[in-house]
């Protein structure tokens, strides 16, 4: 007998948006016996239909009063016309995270939700890694990796670790987490949420819906979050301010008690990683793991691709892929992490351009700008006395940055892609941009090896020639 997993068996449910999340949702609802209707705006643009898999119905032809629910993809705003129609007919508008909660909320597994503007993917992966290394069955997903309904079903002793974006949180109605975390909050997605008040309100749904007694952790390095945390009931974390957990120098303290040293984690450089580690510690210890288990596990965490990822070294120059830094505040962390930076930045700029980057340029030896932001970023940085070169494309920027680093010959030279901008002007996404950077670095390494081989061959030939002449 088919299990009515979501409470929609035999009822019409409208799935709006058919990306990775939407397709996983539509399939899960179909498997649970719901009468699934779907639509994606790309269908109208291309004339394509998904009726071979799901029943496609244009919003103009939906009998709204009959729907049990609308499940919308995160990329679709609440202001979209079909969403407003659903709400006008009192149809519940939900996301796939709520459906995961309906599926597994009574299984005995724990739910952890992690949000913030920057660092949430790394911290989500870190939390999942620590739990896994400590013996828990773990499923990591949401805004990172697998869609929520593609995650395996976990029973008692299992932990769902979910990265949750403001887009996912704005429509969340039901999920009650056992642990919640907000790392930070800086301007982003304001076109979607209107202003910082709207952006904060979307993020705070995670806390507002948390279970009674849930572990609630918040980074308070921004004034807006210090104000929120002052309401009470929240464990605070800071790098540089008074908090329950404080990063002082290269160590994490809880009051006067030293919790762990951070300077022996070179694979996780910079103050932003210190904050990520501190927030993860505050969340997990002692509710899920001991301090000893945490410290042991964090040593084996390798970080994420495209986030301060060291991808190679050529002629003594280190190359770092930080393509995931799609706004200025995210790039600030990268600029704080190295000594002599040859910075590749640019792409599709956010509304605040380079944002806070201009206050953290001390380690930047030169900048190499690309994409739609080529002119604006170069002009801004030149005004701050940073030598800036308008490269326009990533391949040119990599070559010129490497040449500059090699010419100056400084110790700890780093060519770093940390764009402070979105990628869609020249790339499919930030992963495509980062992968392209890695391929270009590998190409440089191959050229360097070839040049060395040719040089050795010439030297050998000269030695042979000299030997023959000497013996004549």
C-alpha positions as CSV (number, residue, x, y, z in Angstrom):
1,X,0.0,0.0,0.0
2,X,1.3,3.4,-1.0
3,X,2.4,5.5,2.0
4,X,0.9,9.0,2.2
5,X,4.3,10.5,3.0
6,X,3.3,14.2,2.7
7,X,-0.4,14.2,3.4
8,X,-1.3,14.8,-0.2
9,X,-2.3,11.4,-1.5
10,X,-5.0,11.7,-4.1
11,X,-4.9,15.5,-3.9
12,X,-3.7,18.0,-6.6
13,X,-0.4,19.7,-5.8
14,X,1.2,22.3,-8.1
15,X,5.0,22.2,-8.4
16,X,6.2,25.5,-9.8
17,X,9.7,25.5,-11.1
18,X,11.4,22.4,-12.5
19,X,15.1,22.7,-11.8
20,X,16.9,20.1,-9.8
21,X,14.8,20.9,-6.7
22,X,11.5,21.0,-8.6
23,X,12.1,17.7,-10.4
24,X,13.1,15.9,-7.1
25,X,9.9,17.4,-5.5
26,X,7.6,16.4,-8.3
27,X,8.9,12.8,-8.3
28,X,8.7,12.4,-4.6
29,X,5.1,13.7,-4.5
30,X,4.1,11.4,-7.4
31,X,5.7,8.4,-5.6
32,X,3.6,9.4,-2.6
33,X,0.3,9.3,-4.5
34,X,-0.3,13.0,-5.1
35,X,-1.9,14.3,-8.2
36,X,1.1,16.4,-9.4
37,X,0.8,19.3,-11.8
38,X,3.9,21.1,-12.8
39,X,5.0,24.3,-14.6
40,X,8.3,26.0,-15.4
41,X,8.5,29.3,-17.2
42,X,11.0,27.8,-19.6
43,X,8.2,25.7,-21.0
44,X,6.5,28.8,-22.3
45,X,9.7,30.2,-23.7
46,X,10.7,27.0,-25.5
47,X,7.4,25.4,-26.3
48,X,8.6,22.3,-24.5
49,X,6.4,20.1,-22.4
50,X,7.1,17.7,-19.6
51,X,3.8,15.8,-20.0
52,X,5.8,12.7,-20.8
53,X,6.9,12.7,-17.1
54,X,4.6,15.0,-15.3
55,X,1.3,16.7,-16.1
56,X,2.3,20.3,-17.2
57,X,-0.4,23.0,-16.6
58,X,0.1,26.7,-17.4
59,X,-0.8,28.9,-14.4
60,X,-3.6,30.5,-16.5
61,X,-5.3,27.1,-16.6
62,X,-4.9,26.0,-13.0
63,X,-8.1,25.5,-10.9
64,X,-6.5,27.2,-7.9
65,X,-9.4,26.6,-5.5
66,X,-8.8,22.8,-5.9
67,X,-5.1,22.8,-4.9
68,X,-3.9,21.2,-1.7
69,X,-0.6,23.1,-1.9
70,X,1.9,24.9,-4.2
71,X,5.5,23.8,-3.9
72,X,7.7,26.4,-5.4
73,X,11.4,26.2,-6.3
74,X,13.7,28.5,-4.2
75,X,14.5,30.7,-7.2
76,X,10.9,31.8,-7.6
77,X,10.1,34.9,-5.5
78,X,7.0,35.2,-3.4
79,X,6.0,38.2,-5.6
80,X,5.7,36.0,-8.7
81,X,2.2,36.2,-10.2
82,X,1.4,32.4,-9.8
83,X,2.5,32.5,-6.2
84,X,0.3,35.5,-5.5
85,X,-2.7,33.7,-7.2
86,X,-2.1,30.7,-4.9
87,X,-2.0,32.9,-1.8
88,X,-5.1,34.7,-2.9
89,X,-6.9,31.4,-3.0
90,X,-5.5,30.5,0.5
91,X,-3.4,27.7,-1.1
92,X,-0.4,26.9,1.2
93,X,2.9,27.8,-0.5
94,X,5.7,25.6,0.6
95,X,9.2,24.5,-0.2
96,X,10.9,21.1,-0.4
97,X,12.5,21.5,3.0
98,X,9.0,21.4,4.6
99,X,8.3,18.3,2.6
100,X,11.5,16.7,4.0
101,X,10.2,17.6,7.5
102,X,6.9,16.0,6.7
103,X,8.7,12.9,5.5
104,X,11.2,12.4,8.3
105,X,10.3,14.9,11.1
106,X,9.0,12.1,13.3
107,X,11.8,9.6,12.5
108,X,13.9,10.4,15.5
109,X,16.6,12.0,13.3
110,X,17.9,15.5,14.2
111,X,17.6,18.5,11.9
112,X,20.2,21.2,11.8
113,X,19.7,24.3,9.7
114,X,22.5,26.7,8.8
115,X,22.2,30.1,7.1
116,X,24.0,33.4,6.7
117,X,25.3,35.5,3.8
118,X,28.8,34.1,3.6
119,X,30.4,30.8,4.7
120,X,27.3,28.7,5.0
121,X,28.4,26.1,2.5
122,X,31.8,25.6,4.1
123,X,30.2,25.5,7.6
124,X,27.5,23.1,6.6
125,X,30.0,20.8,5.1
126,X,32.2,21.1,8.2
127,X,29.3,20.3,10.5
128,X,28.4,17.3,8.4
129,X,32.0,16.1,8.4
130,X,32.4,16.4,12.2
131,X,29.2,14.5,12.8
132,X,30.1,11.8,10.3
133,X,33.6,11.4,11.8
134,X,32.0,11.1,15.2
135,X,29.8,8.2,14.3
136,X,26.5,9.7,13.2
137,X,24.6,8.8,10.0
138,X,24.5,12.2,8.2
139,X,22.7,13.6,5.2
140,X,24.0,17.0,3.9
141,X,21.9,19.0,1.4
142,X,19.5,21.8,0.8
143,X,21.3,24.7,-0.8
144,X,24.4,22.6,-1.0
145,X,24.7,19.4,-2.9
146,X,21.6,17.3,-3.1
147,X,18.0,18.7,-3.1
148,X,16.3,18.0,0.2
149,X,14.0,15.3,-1.1
150,X,16.9,13.5,-2.8
151,X,18.5,12.9,0.7
152,X,18.2,9.4,2.2
153,X,15.7,8.7,4.9
154,X,17.5,8.7,8.3
155,X,16.2,7.1,11.5
156,X,17.2,7.7,15.1
157,X,20.9,8.8,15.5
158,X,20.8,10.3,12.0
159,X,21.3,14.0,11.4
160,X,20.1,16.1,8.5
161,X,22.5,19.1,8.0
162,X,20.8,21.6,5.7
163,X,22.3,24.7,4.2
164,X,19.3,27.1,3.8
165,X,19.3,30.2,1.7
166,X,17.0,33.2,2.2
167,X,15.1,32.0,-0.9
168,X,14.4,28.7,0.8
169,X,13.6,30.2,4.2
170,X,11.1,32.8,3.0
171,X,8.5,30.1,2.2
172,X,9.4,27.7,5.0
173,X,6.3,27.0,7.1
174,X,6.8,23.8,9.1
175,X,10.4,22.5,9.6
176,X,11.4,22.7,13.3
177,X,15.1,22.3,13.7
178,X,17.0,20.9,16.7
179,X,20.0,23.2,15.9
180,X,20.0,26.5,14.0
181,X,22.9,28.8,13.0
182,X,23.2,32.2,11.4
183,X,26.9,33.0,10.6
184,X,26.6,36.6,9.5
185,X,24.4,39.0,7.6
186,X,25.6,41.5,5.0
187,X,23.8,43.1,2.1
188,X,22.9,40.6,-0.6
189,X,19.8,39.6,-2.6
190,X,18.2,43.0,-1.7
191,X,16.4,43.1,-5.1
192,X,14.5,40.0,-3.9
193,X,13.9,41.0,-0.3
194,X,13.5,44.7,-0.6
195,X,15.9,45.8,2.1
196,X,18.0,44.5,5.0
197,X,14.9,44.2,7.2
198,X,13.2,41.9,4.7
199,X,16.4,39.9,4.2
200,X,16.8,39.5,8.0
201,X,13.2,38.5,8.3
202,X,13.6,35.7,5.7
203,X,16.7,34.4,7.5
204,X,15.1,34.5,11.0
205,X,12.3,32.1,9.9
206,X,14.9,29.4,10.7
207,X,15.0,30.6,14.3
208,X,11.4,31.5,14.6
209,X,10.3,27.9,13.7
210,X,13.1,26.1,15.8
211,X,12.0,23.6,18.3
212,X,11.8,24.6,22.0
213,X,15.2,23.9,23.5
214,X,17.0,24.0,20.1
215,X,20.6,25.0,20.1
216,X,20.6,28.5,18.5
217,X,24.0,30.0,17.4
218,X,24.6,33.4,15.8
219,X,27.7,35.2,14.7
220,X,27.5,38.7,15.9
221,X,30.2,40.5,14.0
222,X,27.6,42.7,12.3
223,X,25.6,45.3,14.4
224,X,22.3,44.1,13.0
225,X,22.8,40.6,14.4
226,X,24.1,41.9,17.7
227,X,20.7,43.6,18.1
228,X,18.9,40.4,17.3
229,X,21.0,38.3,19.7
230,X,20.4,40.8,22.5
231,X,16.8,39.5,22.7
232,X,18.2,36.4,24.5
233,X,18.1,32.7,24.0
234,X,21.0,32.7,21.5
235,X,24.5,31.5,21.9
236,X,26.8,34.2,20.4
237,X,30.0,33.8,18.5
238,X,32.4,36.6,17.4
239,X,35.8,37.3,15.9
240,X,36.6,40.6,17.7
241,X,33.6,41.4,19.8
242,X,32.4,40.3,23.3
243,X,30.4,37.0,22.9
244,X,29.8,33.6,24.5
245,X,32.4,32.1,22.2
246,X,35.2,34.4,21.1
247,X,38.1,34.0,18.6
248,X,41.0,35.8,20.2
249,X,44.2,35.8,18.1
250,X,44.5,32.2,17.0
251,X,42.4,30.4,19.6
252,X,38.7,29.9,20.5
253,X,37.6,30.8,24.0
254,X,34.4,30.2,25.9
255,X,34.7,33.0,28.5
256,X,38.1,32.5,30.1
257,X,38.3,28.8,29.1
258,X,40.5,27.9,26.1
259,X,38.4,25.6,23.9
260,X,40.8,24.9,21.0
261,X,43.8,26.3,19.1
262,X,43.2,27.4,15.5
263,X,46.7,28.1,14.3
264,X,47.4,24.4,13.7
265,X,44.7,24.3,11.0
266,X,46.6,25.8,7.9
267,X,44.1,24.2,5.5
268,X,41.4,26.5,6.9
269,X,43.1,30.0,6.7
270,X,41.7,33.4,7.6
271,X,39.4,34.9,10.2
272,X,36.3,33.8,8.2
273,X,37.3,30.1,8.7
274,X,37.9,30.9,12.4
275,X,34.3,32.1,12.6
276,X,33.0,29.0,10.7
277,X,34.9,26.7,13.1
278,X,33.8,28.6,16.2
279,X,30.1,28.6,15.1
280,X,30.3,24.9,14.4
281,X,31.9,24.2,17.7
282,X,29.2,26.3,19.6
283,X,26.5,24.4,17.8
284,X,27.8,20.8,18.1
285,X,29.5,20.7,21.5
286,X,28.3,19.2,23.7
287,X,24.8,18.5,22.2
288,X,26.1,16.1,19.5
289,X,29.8,15.6,20.0
290,X,32.5,16.2,22.6
291,X,35.2,18.8,22.3
292,X,37.8,16.1,21.7
293,X,35.8,14.6,18.9
294,X,35.3,18.0,17.3
295,X,39.0,18.9,17.4
296,X,40.0,15.5,16.0
297,X,37.5,15.7,13.1
298,X,38.2,19.3,12.1
299,X,41.8,18.4,11.4
300,X,40.7,16.1,8.5
301,X,38.2,18.6,7.0
302,X,39.5,19.7,3.6
303,X,37.2,22.5,2.8
304,X,35.1,23.0,-0.3
305,X,36.0,23.3,-3.9
306,X,35.9,26.9,-5.2
307,X,36.3,28.3,-1.6
308,X,39.9,29.4,-0.9
309,X,40.9,26.2,-2.6
310,X,44.7,25.9,-3.2
311,X,44.8,24.4,-6.7
312,X,48.5,24.4,-7.5
313,X,51.9,26.1,-7.4
314,X,53.8,27.1,-10.5
315,X,57.4,28.5,-10.3
316,X,56.9,29.2,-6.6
317,X,53.6,31.1,-7.1
318,X,50.5,29.6,-5.3
319,X,47.2,29.7,-7.1
320,X,43.9,29.9,-5.1
321,X,40.4,29.3,-6.4
322,X,37.8,31.3,-4.5
323,X,35.3,31.5,-7.3
324,X,32.4,31.0,-4.8
325,X,33.1,34.6,-3.5
326,X,30.3,36.2,-5.5
327,X,30.0,39.4,-3.5
328,X,32.4,41.9,-1.9
329,X,31.9,40.8,1.7
330,X,32.7,37.2,0.8
331,X,35.9,38.3,-0.9
332,X,37.0,40.4,2.2
333,X,37.7,37.1,3.9
334,X,40.0,36.0,1.1
335,X,41.8,39.3,1.2
336,X,42.5,38.8,4.9
337,X,43.9,35.3,4.4
338,X,47.2,35.8,2.5
339,X,50.2,38.1,2.4
340,X,51.1,39.0,-1.2
341,X,48.0,38.8,-3.4
342,X,47.7,39.2,-7.2
343,X,44.0,39.5,-7.2
344,X,41.7,38.4,-10.1
345,X,38.3,40.0,-9.6
346,X,35.2,40.9,-11.5
347,X,32.3,39.4,-13.3
348,X,28.7,40.5,-13.0
349,X,28.8,43.0,-10.2
350,X,26.4,43.2,-7.2
351,X,24.7,46.5,-6.4
352,X,27.4,47.5,-3.9
353,X,30.3,46.7,-6.3
354,X,33.4,45.8,-4.4
355,X,31.7,46.6,-1.1
356,X,33.9,46.2,2.0
357,X,36.9,45.0,-0.1
358,X,38.2,48.5,-0.4
359,X,38.9,48.5,3.3
360,X,41.1,45.4,3.1
361,X,43.6,46.0,0.3
362,X,46.8,46.0,2.3
363,X,48.0,42.6,1.0
364,X,47.0,43.2,-2.7
365,X,50.1,43.8,-4.9
366,X,48.0,44.2,-8.1
367,X,44.5,43.6,-9.4
368,X,43.4,42.0,-12.7
369,X,39.8,42.8,-13.6
370,X,37.5,40.7,-15.7
371,X,33.9,40.5,-17.0
372,X,31.2,43.2,-16.9
373,X,33.0,44.7,-13.9
374,X,36.3,45.2,-15.7
375,X,36.1,49.0,-16.0
376,X,34.3,49.8,-12.7
377,X,36.4,47.5,-10.5
378,X,39.7,48.7,-12.1
379,X,38.8,52.4,-11.7
380,X,37.7,51.9,-8.1
381,X,40.9,50.1,-7.2
382,X,43.1,52.5,-9.0
383,X,41.5,55.3,-6.9
384,X,42.7,53.3,-3.8
385,X,46.3,53.2,-5.3
386,X,46.1,49.5,-6.3
387,X,47.9,48.8,-9.6
388,X,45.0,47.6,-11.8
389,X,45.0,45.9,-15.2
390,X,41.8,45.6,-17.3
391,X,42.1,42.0,-18.6
392,X,38.4,41.4,-19.4
393,X,38.7,37.6,-19.7
394,X,39.9,35.1,-17.2
395,X,42.6,33.5,-19.4
396,X,44.3,36.9,-19.9
397,X,44.0,37.7,-16.2
398,X,45.7,34.4,-15.2
399,X,48.6,34.9,-17.5
400,X,49.1,38.6,-16.5
401,X,48.8,37.9,-12.8
402,X,51.2,35.0,-13.0
403,X,53.7,37.1,-14.9
404,X,53.5,39.9,-12.4
405,X,53.9,37.6,-9.4
406,X,56.9,35.9,-11.0
407,X,58.5,39.2,-11.9
408,X,58.3,40.5,-8.4
409,X,59.5,37.2,-6.9
410,X,58.0,37.8,-3.5
411,X,57.8,35.1,-0.8
412,X,54.2,33.7,-0.3
413,X,53.0,35.2,-3.6
414,X,49.4,34.1,-4.3
415,X,47.4,34.5,-7.6
416,X,43.9,34.4,-6.3
417,X,40.6,34.3,-8.1
418,X,38.1,35.9,-5.7
419,X,35.7,37.7,-8.0
420,X,33.5,39.7,-5.6
421,X,30.9,39.4,-8.4
422,X,28.5,36.9,-9.9
423,X,29.6,34.7,-12.8
424,X,26.7,34.7,-15.3
425,X,28.2,37.3,-17.6
426,X,30.8,34.9,-18.9
427,X,30.2,31.5,-17.2
428,X,27.3,29.2,-16.4
429,X,27.8,29.5,-12.6
430,X,30.6,30.0,-10.1
431,X,31.6,26.3,-10.4
432,X,32.2,26.7,-14.1
433,X,34.3,29.8,-13.5
434,X,36.3,28.0,-10.8
435,X,36.9,25.0,-13.0
436,X,38.0,27.2,-15.8
437,X,40.5,28.8,-13.5
438,X,41.8,25.4,-12.4
439,X,42.2,24.3,-16.0
440,X,44.2,27.5,-16.9
441,X,46.5,27.0,-13.9
442,X,47.1,23.4,-15.0
443,X,47.9,24.8,-18.5
444,X,50.5,27.1,-16.9
445,X,52.0,24.2,-15.0
446,X,52.3,22.2,-18.2
447,X,53.9,25.0,-20.0
448,X,56.3,25.5,-17.2
449,X,57.3,21.9,-17.1
450,X,57.7,21.9,-20.9
451,X,59.9,25.0,-20.7
452,X,62.1,23.3,-18.0
453,X,62.4,20.2,-20.1
454,X,63.5,22.2,-23.2
455,X,66.0,24.1,-21.1
456,X,67.5,20.9,-19.7
457,X,67.6,19.5,-23.3
458,X,69.5,22.6,-24.5
459,X,71.9,22.4,-21.5
460,X,72.6,18.8,-22.2
461,X,73.1,19.5,-25.9
462,X,75.6,22.2,-25.1
463,X,77.5,20.0,-22.7
464,X,77.8,17.3,-25.3
465,X,78.9,19.8,-27.9
466,X,81.5,21.3,-25.6
467,X,82.7,17.8,-24.8
468,X,83.2,16.9,-28.4
469,X,85.1,20.2,-29.0
470,X,87.3,19.7,-26.0
471,X,88.3,16.2,-27.2
472,X,89.0,17.3,-30.8
